[in-house]
Amino acid sequence: MTEKNLKALEREFEIGLQALEKKFLGLRIGRARPELLENLSVEIYGGRQALGTVSNISAPQSQLLVVEVWDRSIKDAVEKALRKASYSPSIEDNRFSVPIPSPTKERRNELIKIAFQYAEEVKVGFRNQRRAVLDGFEKRKKEENISEDLGRKFKQDVDKITNNYVEKVDALAKTQESIVKNI
């Protein structure tokens, strides 16, 4: 049973790590990446849709995104959404060229702080999950009369997994910091 708990904990940590990577992709660090615009909400067809579902987004240059809208009737709504998100697109037929400016030094420092905040949020989540697993084990230990040695071993395994994933989060944050600094 404890092995199943450890595997479930690792799966949860892996999901948290993937979510952090996705959040890092959404940071506007001055490098054109389609992920910057994919989830931009566009008000069309009587509702809201992600820009990535109604267009093709590509990055032909490191400082330029190109959005090719599939339906010409939504061109104005896409332009409005881009401008609302502080982008200044130039329009050619059903294509939008969206320049991505390089951030200033102050903005880079701000982006680094944001990246470390994201990382800290994930680490806090990991610690909360760790605490929940250990609390659940303690309750089971009392109910099922589990030995102290097995309890200590389980706690060590949980701590080892948690520390491993916290180190991975720290490494991701440091990598993001170096990416932002080198723009």
Secondary structure, DSSP 8 states (H G I E B T S, - for coil): -HHHHHHHHHHHHHHHHHHHHHHHHTS--SS--THHHHT-EEEETTEEEEHHHHEEEEEEETTEEEEEES-GGGHHHHHHHHHHTT---EEETTEEEEE-----HHHHHHHHHHHHHHHHHHHHHHHHHHHHHHHHHHHHHHHHT--HHHHHHHHHHHHHHHHHHHHHHHHHHHHHHHHHHT-
